[in-house]
Amino acid sequence: MSETVLVLGGRSEIGVAVAQRLAKSAKVVLAARRSDDLDQQEETLRRAGASEVARAEFDADDLSGHRRVLDGIVAEHGPLDVVVVAFGILGDQQRAEKDAAHAVSIVHTDYVAHVNILTELANLLREQGHGKLVVFSSVAGIRVRRANYVYGSAKAGLDGFASGLADALHGTGVRLLLVRPGFVIGRMTEGMSPAPFSSTPDQVADATVKALRRGRGEVWVPGVLRPVFVVMRLLPRAVWRRMPR
């Protein structure tokens, strides 16, 4: 039987790239706001061999609607085999330092909404007895930098939550893969100067799917960032606060 792959954040470059690599003979559900405007993403997945591409309306910031959306997708498409949680915003750091509402909106989408949907997903997949969760953290959360501390703090929270959730799911038949990319050159970072060890959505997707198929619990993209951040954690704060994005 073909797998059912759900992408929460169906407009995400990385999310769609991951689904593209899992799409052969699979049913893919793209969940996003304005789900009627996903023609390009649907065509990409059909060309990749998806047996079916469906859409669902999903607003990550509407916490009360999360379980309703998930239950509706399962009722229509059956049990979920892989769920790629790929929504998020970068926000504007300079604005967030002065505008508390903007700072909260970044943290709400990038952390609070993830906590809510991942909890609902964990419950749902436990009930199924199987399933794989893919969660995107970031090296920005490994040691939060002054240059993007609002976004980084949300990713730090998400990284810790997902790590703990992975341990809680151990032995349940549900597995969680935590992906820690560095700077990703794509729509979200358009106009920004790439950081060292940057990657593309395709490179992140390749590493993610490889780790998923090998049953790994976490993956850094690129892999060199793992030893780099062992050193980064040891830098004195006076040096660290001057680090760029």
C-alpha positions as CSV (number, residue, x, y, z in Angstrom):
1,M,0.0,0.0,0.0
2,S,1.2,3.5,-0.7
3,E,2.1,5.9,2.1
4,T,0.3,9.0,3.0
5,V,2.6,12.0,3.5
6,L,1.2,15.2,5.1
7,V,3.1,18.5,4.8
8,L,2.0,21.1,7.3
9,G,3.2,24.2,5.6
10,G,2.4,23.1,2.1
11,R,4.0,26.2,0.6
12,S,7.4,25.6,2.3
13,E,10.3,25.1,-0.1
14,I,11.9,22.5,2.2
15,G,8.6,20.8,3.0
16,V,7.7,20.4,-0.6
17,A,11.2,19.2,-1.5
18,V,11.0,16.5,1.2
19,A,7.6,15.4,0.0
20,Q,8.9,15.4,-3.6
21,R,11.5,12.8,-2.6
22,L,8.8,10.7,-0.8
23,A,6.2,11.2,-3.5
24,K,6.7,8.1,-5.7
25,S,3.4,6.2,-5.5
26,A,2.5,8.1,-2.3
27,K,-0.6,10.2,-1.5
28,V,0.6,13.7,-0.5
29,V,-1.6,16.1,1.4
30,L,-0.5,19.8,1.4
31,A,-1.9,21.8,4.3
32,A,-1.6,25.5,4.3
33,R,-3.4,28.8,4.3
34,R,-5.0,29.7,1.0
35,S,-4.8,26.0,0.0
36,D,-6.5,26.8,-3.3
37,D,-3.3,28.6,-4.3
38,L,-0.9,25.5,-4.3
39,D,-1.0,24.7,-8.0
40,Q,2.7,24.9,-8.5
41,Q,3.4,22.7,-5.5
42,E,0.9,20.1,-6.6
43,E,2.3,20.0,-10.1
44,T,5.8,19.4,-8.6
45,L,4.6,16.5,-6.6
46,R,2.6,15.0,-9.5
47,R,5.7,15.1,-11.7
48,A,7.6,13.3,-8.9
49,G,5.2,10.4,-9.1
50,A,2.6,11.0,-6.4
51,S,-0.4,8.8,-6.8
52,E,-2.6,11.6,-5.5
53,V,-2.1,15.2,-4.3
54,A,-4.8,16.7,-2.0
55,R,-5.0,20.0,-0.2
56,A,-6.3,21.0,3.2
57,E,-6.8,24.5,4.7
58,F,-4.5,24.9,7.7
59,D,-3.7,28.0,9.7
60,A,-0.7,27.2,12.0
61,D,-1.6,30.2,14.3
62,D,-5.1,28.9,14.9
63,L,-4.3,26.5,17.7
64,S,-7.9,25.6,18.5
65,G,-8.3,24.4,14.9
66,H,-5.3,22.1,14.8
67,R,-6.9,18.8,15.9
68,R,-10.0,19.5,13.8
69,V,-7.8,19.8,10.7
70,L,-5.8,16.7,11.5
71,D,-9.0,14.6,12.2
72,G,-10.5,15.8,8.9
73,I,-7.4,14.8,7.0
74,V,-7.3,11.4,8.5
75,A,-11.0,10.9,8.0
76,E,-10.6,11.7,4.3
77,H,-7.2,10.2,3.5
78,G,-6.6,7.5,6.1
79,P,-3.7,7.0,8.6
80,L,-0.7,9.2,8.3
81,D,2.7,7.6,7.6
82,V,4.9,10.7,7.4
83,V,4.1,14.2,8.7
84,V,6.5,17.0,7.7
85,V,6.1,20.0,10.0
86,A,7.5,22.7,7.8
87,F,5.7,26.0,8.6
88,G,7.5,29.0,10.2
89,I,8.5,32.6,9.8
90,L,11.8,34.4,10.1
91,G,10.3,37.8,11.1
92,D,12.1,41.1,11.3
93,Q,14.6,41.2,14.2
94,Q,15.0,45.0,14.2
95,R,11.2,45.4,14.3
96,A,10.8,42.8,17.0
97,E,13.2,44.6,19.3
98,K,10.8,47.5,19.4
99,D,7.5,46.0,18.6
100,A,6.5,43.5,21.3
101,A,3.6,42.2,19.3
102,H,5.8,41.3,16.4
103,A,8.2,39.5,18.7
104,V,5.4,37.5,20.2
105,S,4.0,36.7,16.7
106,I,7.4,35.1,15.7
107,V,7.5,33.1,18.9
108,H,3.9,32.1,18.6
109,T,4.3,30.7,15.0
110,D,7.8,29.2,15.4
111,Y,7.4,27.8,18.9
112,V,3.9,27.8,20.5
113,A,2.1,26.6,17.3
114,H,4.7,23.9,16.9
115,V,4.2,22.7,20.5
116,N,0.4,22.5,20.0
117,I,0.5,20.7,16.6
118,L,3.2,18.3,17.6
119,T,1.3,17.4,20.8
120,E,-1.8,16.7,18.7
121,L,0.2,14.8,16.2
122,A,1.9,12.7,18.8
123,N,-1.4,11.8,20.3
124,L,-2.9,10.9,16.9
125,L,0.1,8.8,15.7
126,R,0.2,7.0,19.1
127,E,-3.4,6.0,18.5
128,Q,-2.5,4.7,15.0
129,G,0.5,2.8,16.5
130,H,2.9,4.1,13.8
131,G,4.1,7.1,12.0
132,K,7.1,9.4,11.4
133,L,7.4,13.1,12.3
134,V,9.9,15.4,10.7
135,V,10.6,18.6,12.7
136,F,12.8,21.5,11.5
137,S,14.8,23.2,14.2
138,S,17.8,25.4,13.3
139,V,21.4,25.9,14.3
140,A,20.1,29.4,15.3
141,G,18.6,27.8,18.3
142,I,21.7,25.9,19.4
143,R,23.3,29.0,20.8
144,V,21.1,32.1,20.3
145,R,22.8,35.1,18.7
146,R,22.2,38.8,19.4
147,A,21.7,39.3,15.6
148,N,18.5,37.1,15.5
149,Y,17.7,36.3,19.1
150,V,13.9,36.4,18.7
151,Y,13.8,33.8,16.0
152,G,16.7,31.9,17.6
153,S,15.0,31.7,21.0
154,A,11.9,30.2,19.3
155,K,14.0,27.6,17.6
156,A,15.9,26.9,20.9
157,G,12.5,26.2,22.5
158,L,11.4,24.0,19.6
159,D,14.6,22.1,19.6
160,G,14.3,21.3,23.3
161,F,10.6,20.4,23.0
162,A,11.2,18.1,20.0
163,S,14.1,16.4,21.6
164,G,12.0,15.6,24.7
165,L,9.1,14.5,22.6
166,A,11.3,12.1,20.6
167,D,12.3,10.5,23.9
168,A,8.7,10.3,25.0
169,L,7.7,8.6,21.8
170,H,10.4,5.9,22.1
171,G,8.9,2.5,22.0
172,T,5.4,3.7,20.8
173,G,5.9,2.9,17.1
174,V,6.2,6.6,16.4
175,R,9.5,8.2,15.5
176,L,10.6,11.8,15.3
177,L,13.4,13.1,13.2
178,L,14.8,16.5,14.3
179,V,16.5,18.4,11.5
180,R,19.0,21.2,12.3
181,P,19.8,23.2,9.2
182,G,22.2,26.1,9.0
183,F,21.4,29.1,6.8
184,V,19.2,28.0,4.0
185,I,19.3,30.0,0.7
186,G,15.6,30.4,-0.3
187,R,12.6,32.5,-0.2
188,M,12.7,33.1,3.5
189,T,16.2,34.5,3.4
190,E,16.0,36.3,0.1
191,G,18.1,39.5,0.1
192,M,20.3,38.3,3.0
193,S,24.0,37.5,2.6
194,P,24.5,33.7,3.0
195,A,26.2,32.6,6.1
196,P,29.1,30.1,6.1
197,F,28.1,26.5,5.5
198,S,24.9,27.5,3.8
199,S,22.6,25.0,2.1
200,T,19.7,25.0,-0.3
201,P,16.2,23.5,0.2
202,D,17.1,20.6,-2.0
203,Q,20.2,19.9,0.0
204,V,18.2,20.0,3.3
205,A,15.6,17.7,1.8
206,D,18.2,15.2,0.5
207,A,19.8,15.0,4.0
208,T,16.4,14.8,5.7
209,V,15.1,11.9,3.6
210,K,18.3,10.0,3.9
211,A,18.2,10.3,7.7
212,L,14.5,9.4,7.7
213,R,15.1,6.2,5.7
214,R,18.0,5.3,8.0
215,G,15.9,5.7,11.1
216,R,18.0,8.4,12.6
217,G,16.7,10.7,15.3
218,E,18.5,13.9,14.3
219,V,20.5,15.3,11.4
220,W,22.6,18.5,11.0
221,V,22.7,20.1,7.5
222,P,25.4,20.3,6.4
223,G,27.0,17.7,8.8
224,V,30.0,19.9,9.4
225,L,27.9,22.2,11.6
226,R,27.7,19.7,14.4
227,P,31.4,19.9,15.3
228,V,31.4,23.6,14.4
229,F,28.8,24.3,17.1
230,V,30.7,22.3,19.7
231,V,33.3,25.0,19.3
232,M,30.8,27.8,19.1
233,R,29.3,26.9,22.4
234,L,32.7,27.6,24.0
235,L,33.2,31.1,22.7
236,P,33.2,33.8,25.3
237,R,30.0,35.9,25.4
238,A,32.0,39.1,24.6
239,V,33.0,37.4,21.3
240,W,29.6,35.7,20.7
241,R,27.5,38.8,20.9
242,R,29.3,40.3,18.0
243,M,28.6,37.3,15.8
244,P,26.6,38.1,12.6
245,R,23.4,36.2,11.7
